[in-house]
C-alpha cells in the first residue's frame, strides 16, 4: 500500500525541498508523515499546557518510525467569553476549527493524525475534523484541572456571582473564590461540556483505552500522548480509518455512556454534528430513547458531589463501560485495532484499575463512591429528555437529572424576553415570580450564534424560591455546568420563525417531562383547546415579522446564514 504522502511527493516536486527547508532530513521524506493537530495556545487553562503533549506525540511518532508535523488552531474559552458578546463566537468557533483542520489536512496530505485538545469546542471540532478528513487518527485529550481549596470548582463562580449581585456576600469573599477556582491547567473540574466531550471521544473509539479525562498534570497523560504518536504510525501503515471506527453502533455506545455520566446537554449539539461529518444521521429521538431507563451512575459535579479529577481515580471511561457493559455493542472497532470488548478485557489484567484506585485510597474513598454499581444508581431514567409539542415541533432538551421534581409537570405563565441581558436583569431585580416560564429567544444559531445562558441559569438556580418554581426556556443553549429547570435548543428557533417567536406575556406553558411534552396551552392565563390554540398561533404567525439579521459581516454573519437548527447540531450547512 502506497502512503498518501509518498504519492503526493511524486505529484508535487516542490514538496521535498520545502520540507527540507524547514529542517527535515532527507531520510524523513520517505517516512509515514503524521499530522499533529492541537488547540495549544495561551487562550485558557484547557489549552495552555497542550504543547507538552504535542511534543510527547512527536517523540512517539519518531520512535515508531514516522515524521510528525505540528499544526495549531487555538480555541477560545467559554468561561472567558461569558457575560458579554464574546460568547456569541463560541459555537461558531467549533465549525471554524473543523474547517481549519480540513485545510491543514487537505492542502498537505498526511498519512495519519494525532489530535490534541481539551475543551468545549476544541474537542468536538477535532472530532468533526477527524470525520471530515478520514485519515487514520487517534485523539489525545488534555485532561482536567484539580479542584481548589475545599473542592472549589469553577462552576460555583456563577452562583457566587449571583450572590454578590444580590448583596449576599462581600466583594472580598467573591474575589477569593475567583482567585482559587482554577488552580492548574486542564478542563474545568466538573462534568461540563469539556469533560463530557473528552469522555465521548474515548467512548466513540478514537482514543486509547483509559486515556480520557486524566488529571491534566499527571505523568500518565504524558505517557498516553507518546503512545498516541506511536499508534498513529501503526494506523497509517494498517490503514484503519475513523469511519471504520465511528459507526451508528459506536455513537449509540457513546450516548449510553453519556446517560451514565449525566453528561452536558451540549452533547446534543456536538454528537449530531460529529455524526454528520462521518456520514451518519443522528436524530435527537435516539438520545431520548437511549436515556429512557438508563442508569445514571456518576457522582461528579455539577449533579454530584465530587470534582471531575476523581473520575480517572475511579477507573475512568473503562469503569463506566464495565458498569453498563451489557448495554454496549462490544464488537465495534477502536483505534487499538481491537474491539471494545477486547480492550475492556485486556485492561482487567493490565493493572490499570489497581493503578487508578490507588489515588482514591489516599483520599479515603472507594471506586463505588464515584462510579456507582449498576444496581445502585443515582437515577434510573437517564439524565436528558427530548421534549416535543406546539412550542418545539423539532424538539427541545432538558437535563431532568438537574431539575427539581416539582417542575416535572407544571403549567406556567410566559414571560418572554428577546435577549439574555434583559431576562437576567428581570430575575435579579425580582420581576420574575414563582410560576413563571421565562423565555430567552432570538439566541439560536441564526439569531445570535447560539450563546450559553449560563449567568441567567445561575441566577435562577441560586435563588431557592425560583429554582423550584420557574422554568427557563430558550432557543439558545446552556453551559455544561448549568443546573435547575433549564430547557434549551428549542427548535425551530425564533429567528427562523419557530413558535417560540410567537409566545406572548401570560400565555400558559405546559411542561410535562414524563410525557416529553412542551406546549402553549392558553392565552392571558386562560386555557384553550388544542384546536383553539392552533388557530391562535396561526394568526400570530401571519402577523409575525422576522427581525433583521443581527450581523452584517464577519464570522457571525457567515455562521448565522449557514447554521442548521439547534436540534440538528447547529453546524454550518
N, C-alpha and C positions, 0 to 999 in steps of 0.2 A: 504494500500500500504506500503510494507516494504521499508525503505530507503536503498540506496546502502551502506551507511556507516555501518548500522547495519548488513546487510548481510555479509559484509567483516569481521566484528568483529567475526562472528561465524566461518568463514573460517580460519582466521588468529589469533590465540590466543595470539600472541605477540603484537597485536595492542594495547590492553588495557594497559599493563604495560609500553609500550614505550610512550604512550600518558601521562600517569600519571607521568612518569619520566621527562617530560618537563613542568610540572606544572599544568596539567589539574587536575580537581577534579573528583571524581568518578561519580558524577551526570552529568558531562559534556559528558561522554562517550555515553549516550543514546540520546543526543540532536541531531537535524539536524546539520550536520557538513558542514561548509561553507568555501570554498577556497577564500582567499583574495589575488589576484594576482596583483602585481603592478610593475611598472618600476622605483620605487623610487631609488635614488642614487645621489651622488654628481657629476653627469655627465653633467648636463646643467640646465638652468632655468626651463625647462619644467618638470623635474623630481625631482629637489631638494626639492620641497615643498610637495611632494605627501605623505610623511609619516603621516602628519596630517590628510589627507583624509582617509588613511588606518585605523588610529585609530578611526575616526568617523564611518567608516563602521563596524569595530569590535564592537563598542558600539551599533550600530544599530542592528547587529546580536544578541547580548546578550539581548537587550530589547525585541526582537521578539521570544526569547526562543531558540536560536541556539548557537553554539560554533564555533568561527572563528579560522582559521589557516592562518598565514601571510606567503606568499611566494614572492620572489623578483627576477626579471630578468631585470636588469638595461639596458636601451637603450643608444645609442650614439647620438651625436648631429651632424646633417648635417652641421651646421654652423661651428662648431669647426673642422670638417673633411674637409672643403673646402680648395682648393688651394694646396693640397698635396695628396699622395696616400691613406690617410685615408678615403677619400670619396668612394673609391672602396669597402669599407666594409659596406657601408650604406644599400644598398638594400639587400645584403645577411643577414644582421642582422635581418631584418624582419622575414625571414624564420627560423632563429635560435631561435629567441624569441618565435615564434609559436611552434617550436619543444620542447622548454623547458616547455612551458605551457602544452603540451601533456604529457611530462614526469611527471610533477608535478601532473597533474590531473588523470593520469592513474596508476602511481605507488602507490598512496594512494588515492583511490576513495573518492570523496566528493559528497554531495547531491545537492550542488548548488555553484555558484561562483559570486564574485564581482571582476570586472576587472577595474584597475585604471591606466590610462596613459594619456599623453598629446600630444605627438609629432609625427613627420613624420613617423617613423617606428614603434613606440610603439603602437599607436592606431590601424593601420591596422594589426599588428602582433597579437594583442589581439583579434581583430575581427576574424581573421583566426583561432586562438586557440579556441575561443568560438564555431565556427562551427565544428572544429575537435573534441572537447570533447563532445559537445552537451549535457552538463548538464545544468539544469536551471541556467540562467545567467543574470546579469544586469551589465551595464558598467557605470563608472564614468569617465569623462574626466576632466583634471586638469586646464582647462580654459586658459585664455590669459593674458599676461602681459600688463601693462599700457604703453602708449606711453611716450617718453621722452620729454624734453623741445621743444617747438614749434612743437609738434606732431612728433618728430623724431622717426622713427621706423627702425628696423634692415635691412630691405630690401634696404634701401637707402645707406647702407655702401658699397655695391658693386659699386654703382655709384660714391661715393666719392673716393673709392679706384682707380677706373679708372682715375678720375680727378687728383688725386695725382700723379699717374704714368705718366700722361701727363704733369705734372708741372703746372696744372691749380689751385691747392690750396696748401697752405703751410702745412708742417708736423704738426705744432701746431693746425691748424684747423682740420686736419684729425684726430688727436689724440682726440680732444674734441668730435667729432662725435662718435668715438669708445667708449669713456668713458661714454656717456649719452644715447646710443641707447637701452639699456636693463635695465630699472630702477627697475625691480622686477622679481619675478619668474613667470612662466607661459609660454605658447607658444608665439612665436613672434607675434607682434600685427599687422598682415596683413593677407589677405586671401591666405596664402600659404598652403602647404600640411598639416601642423599640424592643422590649423584652419578648413580647408576643411574636413579632416577626422574626427575631433570631430563632425562636423555637420552631416557627413554621418552616424556616429554611432547612432545618435538620429533619423535621417531620416529612418534608417533601422528598427527602433522599439525597439532597445536594450537598450535605456536609458530612464530614467524617463522624461516625457514631460517638455521641457523648461530648461533642465539641461546642455545642450551642450554650450561650449564656453562662460562660465561666466567669469567675471574678477577673476583672479586666487586667489586674496587675499580677496575676499568678503565673508561675512558671509553666503550668500545664498549658496555658493558652499559647505561649511561645512555641512549645513542642508541637501543638496542633497545627500552627501556621507553617512550621517547617515540614511537617508530614503532608500538609495540603499541597505544597510545592512539589514534593516527590510524587504525590498522587496525580497531579496534573500531567506530568510527563508520561506516567503509565497510561492515563486516559488518552493522551494524544496518540500513543502507539497502538492501543487496542481499539480505538475508535468509538468508545461508548459515549454517546451524546446525551445532552439533557433531555431531549424529547423521548429518549428511550427510558428515562427515569421518571420524569413528571408526566403522569397519566391521570385519567379520571379516577383511577383507584388510589393513587398516591395522594391526590388532592382530597379525597374523602378521608383518607387516613389523617391528613393534616387537620381537617375540620373536627374530627373526633378528638384529636389532641387539644385543639382549641377549646372544645367544650370541657375537657377535663381540667384545663388550667384557668378557666374563666378569663380567656384572652380578650384583648381590646376589641371594641366594636369596629375599629378602623380596619381590622382584618376583612370586614365585609366590603371595604373599598379595594383592598390590596389583592386578596386572593382572586377575585374575578378578573382584575387587570392582569395579574400574573398568568392565570389560566388562558386569557385571551392571547397572550404572546406565545403560548405553547400550542395554540390552535384548538383550545378546549373551551366550550361554553359552560360557564358555571352560573347557574340560576340561584338567586337568593333563597329560593324554597329549599334547596339542598341543605343550606345551613340550618334552617328551621327543622327539617326532617331529622337531621343527624343530631341536633341538640335535644330533641324531644326524648325524654327518658335517659339522657346521658348523665353519667355520674360525674359531678364536679368535685375534684379531689385536692386541689392545690390551695394551701393556706398561706398565700402570699398576698401582700398588699397590692391594690387598694381594697380588695374584697376580703383579704385575710389578715393575719397578724404579723407576718414576718417579712423582712426585706428580701429582695429578689436574689441576692448573693447566696442565700440558703438553698436555692433551687438546685444548684450544682452539688452542694454538700449532701443533698438527699438522693442524688443519683441522676439528676437532670432528665433530659428527654427520654433516654432509655428506660428510666424507672417509671415514668408516666406511661410509656408504651407497654411495659410489662404489666402494669396495673390494668390496662384496658386491652391486653393482648388478644383476648377472644373476639374483640370487635374489629380488629385490624386485618387488612389484607397483607399477609406476611410474605407474599410471593412477589411483591413489587421490587424492582431493582434499585440499587443505590450506587453512589459514587465509588464504593469499595469494589464494585463488580459483583458483589453478592447480594442476596435478597435481604429484605428487612429481617425476616425470621432468622436467617443465618447470622446476621450481625448481632441480634439480641442474644442468641445462644452463645456466640463467641465471647461476648462481654462477661457472661456469668463466670467463666473460668479464667478470666484475664487478670483479676484483682482490681478491676475498675471500681466496682461498688465498695469494696473494702477501703480503697483509697479515698473515695468521696466521703464515705461515712466517718472517716477519722476526723474530719473537720467538725462534724456535728458533735462528736463525742466531747471535744474540747469546749463546746458551747453548752453542754448538758442537755442536749436534745437527741431525739431519735428520728430516723428517717420518716416514720409514720406520723410524726408531728407536722411535717412539712407536706409530704405527699401521702394523703390518706389511703388506706387499703380500699379496694373497690367496694367492698361490702360495708364500709364505714364512711361514706362520702359526706361532704358538706352540703350537698344538694343532689337531687335525683332527677332533675328535669333540665339539665344543661344550664347555660347561663345567658343565652341570647334567644330572643323571639323575633320573628318577622311578622309585622302587622300589616293587614290589608283592610281596605274599606273605601268609602267615598272620599275620604281625606287623603288616602295614599293608595291610589289604584295600582301603582307599580311596587308598593311596599314601603315600609319604614322599619327601623331597627331599634330595639330596646334591650339593654343589658339587664334583664329582670333579676339576676342574682344580686345586683347592686341597688335594686329598687325596693322600697318598703312594701310589705304585703298589703297595706291599706290602699295602695294605688293600683292593685292588680285588676280591680273592677271599679270604675269610678265614672261619674258624669260631672263634667267641669264646665265652667264658663270661660269662653275665649277672651284672651287679652293679646291681640296681635300687635307686633312691632316689626318695622321694616329694617331694623338694624340691631346688632347686638348692643351697641353702646346705649341706646335709648332703653332697651329692655333691662340691662344690668342696673342702670340708674333707678329705674322704677322699683326694682327689687330692693336695692339697698336703702331707698328712701321710704319704704313701707307702703308704696302704692299697691303692690300685689298682695292679695289676700288669700287665705285658705279657700280652696275650692276653685281656684283659677287654673286655666290652661294657658300658659304663657307661650306665645308663638314668636319665633325669630325667623323671618323669611327673607327671600332675596339674598340668601347666603349660600346657595348651592354652587356647583361648578360654573354654570353660566352666569350666575348672579354676581359673585364676588371672588370666585376661586375656591369656594368651599372651605372657609377657615373653621377652626375649632371654636366652640362656645365654652371654653374652659372656665373663664372667670365668672360668667353668668351661672354656670352649673355649680361652681363652688359657692357662690353667694347663696344659692338655694340650699345646697347640701349642708352648709354650715349653720343654717337657721333651723333650729329644732322644730319650729312651728311649720314653716313652709316645706321642709324636707319630706314630711309625711302627708302633705295635703294638697300639693300642686304638681303639675307636670310641665316640663319644658319640651316643646315640640318645635323642630326646625328642619329645614332642608339643608342646613349645614351639618357639621359633624362635631364630635366630642373628642376630647383628649382621652387617651387610654387610662388616664388617672381619674376620669370623671366617675361620679357615683350619684345615686339618687334616681328619681323618676325622669330620666332623660330619653327622649325619643328623637332620633336623628335620621338623616338620609331620606327624608320624606320625598317621595317621587311620584309623579313628575314634580320638579322644583318650581318655585314661584316664577322665576324668570322665564321658564318655558310654558307658563300658563297653567301650571298644575293647580288642583283645588286648594292647596294651601294659600294661594294668592287670593282666593275668594272669601276667606274667613273674615267675619266681622265681629266687632265687640258684642259680647253677650250671646254669641252662638253657643249652643250646647255641644260639647265634645264628649263622646263616649269612648273610654279606653277599656278594653277587655282583653287582658293578656292571655288568659286561658283559651279564649276563643280566637285569639290572634286577630283582633279587630281594632280599627281606629276610624271612627266615623263622626261626621257632623250630623247631629240628630235633632237639632232645634234652633230656633231663632228668637232673639230677645228673651231668652230664658224659658221659652215655651216649646215643648217637644212637638215634632212633626212626624207624619208618616214617612216611610221611605219614598213614596211617590211624590208627596208634597216637597220633600227635601230635594229630590232630583229636579223638580220644576224650579225651585228657588235657585239652585246652583246653576241651572241652565240660563236663567235670566241674568244672574250675576256675571256669568261668563260672557254673555252678549254685550254687557256694559263694560267689561274689564278692558283696560288698555295696558299693553306692556310698557314697562319702564324703559327709558333709553339705556343702552348699554353703559355700564359704569366706566369701561376702559375704551380709549380710542387709539391706543398704540401700545407697543411693547409686548412682553411675555404674557401679561394677564389678558390682553386683548386676544392674543393667539389662543390661549387656553380657553377663555370663555366662549369663543366662537366654535371651538373644536371638541369640547369635552362632552362625553355622553352622560347619561343620568347617574345620580348618586348610587342607586341600587344596582347599576350595571358595572360600577367600578370607577366612574369618573375619569376614565382615561381618554386621551385625545384620539379621535377617530379620523 
